[in-house]
Amino acid sequence: MEKEDTLQKAHISHTPPRKTLGGSIREWVQVVIIALIISLPIRFFIAEPFVVRGASMDPTFSTGQFLVVDRLIYRFDAPHRGDVVVFKYPQDPSVYFIKRIIGLPGETISIKNGLVTVVNTSVPEGFVLNEKYIDPSHRSHETSTVTLNDKQYFVMGDNRLESSDSRVWGPLDAELIAGRPIVRLLPFNRLSALPGTYHEYSTTQ
């Protein structure tokens, strides 16, 4: 589990357009895309563009995909199970990771034979997550159990074999969560709103 999805902030280049035709076209395409990414979401939300790097969220997100992340939502609403979130990596806050929320504050999360069981006050006997967003070949088979405090979340990548997540570095503190993707802009054939959202999580409810 060494490979990891990180996100890079998108930056606007102040370099003048190249003089060659091919270079000029490429520069103009980049300027138009970046202008749309920056201006349209910020017109309605407090948002920021990121580029996915790594395989830990395959097949939901892949390297090179351009996401707009809503930084405002969790000021008014707590993260939900199934949300894909962007957050500061606990061991290096200058780096951003993208993962899926599996466990909520106060819950106990158990992993065995590739299945995740959640125990909380609503379902004290526990229930198994129905994780349809995971490709069967991406499941891992370690065994672990962790209980979260009232300000912690348990997050994992959809590609469990390639993800460094709460199984490795522990629960995620709520204060490190930056937001959630609200739009996937690139590639154009994967254009979507609230990409990766999935909340039908229980096999017993």
Backbone hydrogen bonds, N-H to C=O, Kabsch-Sander energy under -0.5 kcal/mol:
donor,donor_aa,acceptor,acceptor_aa,energy
6,T,4,E,-0.6
6,T,53,R,-3.1
7,L,96,Y,-1.8
8,Q,51,V,-2.0
10,A,49,P,-1.4
24,S,20,T,-2.7
25,I,21,L,-2.5
26,R,22,G,-2.2
27,E,23,G,-2.5
28,W,24,S,-2.6
29,V,25,I,-2.5
30,Q,26,R,-2.2
31,V,27,E,-2.5
32,V,28,W,-2.7
33,I,29,V,-2.5
34,I,30,Q,-2.7
35,A,31,V,-2.6
36,L,32,V,-2.3
37,I,33,I,-2.6
38,I,34,I,-2.7
39,S,35,A,-2.9
40,L,36,L,-1.4
42,I,38,I,-1.1
43,R,39,S,-1.3
44,F,40,L,-0.8
44,F,41,P,-1.3
45,F,41,P,-3.3
47,A,45,F,-0.8
48,E,69,V,-1.6
50,F,67,L,-3.0
51,V,8,Q,-1.8
52,V,65,Q,-2.4
53,R,6,T,-2.8
58,D,55,A,-1.5
60,T,57,M,-1.5
61,F,57,M,-1.6
64,G,52,V,-3.2
65,Q,62,S,-1.9
66,F,186,L,-1.9
67,L,50,F,-3.1
67,L,65,Q,-0.6
68,V,183,V,-2.7
69,V,48,E,-3.1
69,V,67,L,-0.5
70,D,68,V,-0.5
70,D,180,R,-2.9
71,R,46,I,-2.4
71,R,69,V,-0.7
72,L,46,I,-0.6
75,R,72,L,-2.1
76,F,73,I,-1.5
77,D,73,I,-1.4
82,G,101,I,-2.6
83,D,80,H,-2.0
85,V,83,D,-0.6
85,V,99,K,-2.8
86,V,179,G,-2.9
87,F,97,F,-2.2
88,K,176,L,-2.4
89,Y,92,D,-0.5
89,Y,95,V,-2.9
92,D,89,Y,-1.8
95,V,92,D,-2.5
96,Y,7,L,-0.7
97,F,87,F,-2.8
98,I,5,D,-0.5
99,K,85,V,-2.1
100,R,156,M,-2.6
101,I,83,D,-2.9
102,I,154,F,-3.4
103,G,154,F,-2.1
106,G,149,N,-1.2
107,E,104,L,-2.1
108,T,119,V,-2.4
109,I,146,V,-3.1
110,S,117,T,-2.7
111,I,144,S,-3.1
112,K,115,L,-2.4
114,G,142,E,-0.5
115,L,112,K,-2.1
117,T,110,S,-3.1
118,V,127,F,-3.0
119,V,108,T,-2.3
120,N,123,V,-1.0
126,G,123,V,-1.8
127,F,118,V,-2.0
129,L,116,V,-2.9
130,N,201,Y,-3.9
131,E,129,L,-1.1
132,K,130,N,-1.6
134,I,131,E,-1.6
138,H,135,D,-2.8
139,R,136,P,-1.2
144,S,111,I,-1.8
146,V,109,I,-2.3
148,L,107,E,-2.9
152,Q,149,N,-1.4
153,Y,172,L,-2.3
154,F,103,G,-2.0
155,V,153,Y,-0.6
156,M,100,R,-2.2
159,N,56,S,-2.6
160,R,138,H,-1.0
160,R,158,D,-1.0
161,L,138,H,-0.8
162,E,159,N,-1.7
163,S,160,R,-0.6
165,D,163,S,-0.7
166,S,155,V,-2.2
168,V,165,D,-2.2
169,W,165,D,-2.4
170,G,166,S,-0.9
172,L,153,Y,-3.5
173,D,171,P,-0.5
174,A,151,K,-2.5
176,L,173,D,-1.9
177,I,174,A,-1.6
178,A,86,V,-2.3
179,G,86,V,-1.7
180,R,70,D,-1.4
182,I,68,V,-3.1
183,V,68,V,-1.4
184,R,192,S,-2.9
185,L,66,F,-2.4
185,L,183,V,-0.6
186,L,66,F,-1.1
190,R,187,P,-2.0
191,L,188,F,-1.4
192,S,184,R,-1.5
194,L,182,I,-2.4
197,T,194,L,-1.6
198,Y,82,G,-0.7
201,Y,199,H,-1.6
203,T,128,V,-1.9
